[in-house]
Amino acid sequence: MARGKVQMRRIENPVHRQVTFCKRRSGLLKKAKELSVLCDAEIGLIIFSSHGKLYELATNGSMQGLLEKYMKSARCSVEKQADENNVLESKMEVSMLKNEIDVLQKGLRYMFEGGAGKMSLDELRILENNLEVWMYHIRSAKVRFDVFILLNYYIFKTPYILKKSSN
């Protein structure tokens, strides 16, 4: 007589649950060992029971060695993914800068050669935005420079004024 399919749900009776855990754990460990032998694979298996007890299996070597190998492999794949992302970001930035240079060159031609008819409305808007950004950066640099000059003035003048007033 064939057994029916076991419904996958939590076993409510704690004794039955523990018996099932022990039987299935031993079956899982046996299958992992068989897979390792048949396919010459390194297998690591970590199991925590509901009571917190640790069961582990490392087919070749130690669990620590297997975990170190995993961490090294995972780190390499993460670093590779990060490198690919950096390359993609760099390519996008280069493309964006090339487009910006093209628009600015057209803007310079417009300013010095009177070629307004050669620029589209979108290109003129982009040029205007870029010029506004440049103006903002220029003004910010000017303000920083002015603040720097004022600070230097007060830093170097204040000791002289204090010294003169104390005499």
C-alpha positions, 0 to 999 in steps of 0.5 A: 500500500502506497503512502499519501503525500504528507501535508507540509504544515507545522506539527502541533504535538511537540513529541511528534514534532521532535520525532519527525525532526530526528528522522528527517534530519538523519535523512537530510544528512544521509542525502547530503553525504551521498550527494557529496560522494556521487558528485565530489561536491563540498557540502556544508549543512547547518541545522538548528533544532527548535530547542536551539541545538546545533547540528552540522555537516561538512563533507570535505574538511571542516565547517570553518574551512567551508565557511571561509571558502564561502565568504571568500567567494561571496566577497569576490562576487560582491566586489565584482558586482560593485566594479561592474556598477562603478563602470556603468556609472562612469560610462553614464557620467561620461555620456552625460558630460559629452552631451553637456560639452556638445550643448555648451560648444553649440552655445559658444558658437551661438554666442560668438558666431550668431548661430541661434538658428542651429540650436533647438529649443531643448538645447537652448534650455539646457544651455540656460540651465547649465549657465545658471548652474555655472553662475551659482557656482561662481557666486558661491566661490565669490562668497566663500572668497569674501568670507575668507578675506573678512575672516583673515582681516578680523583674525589678523587685525584683532590682536593688533587692536587688542594690543593697542587698546591694552596699552 
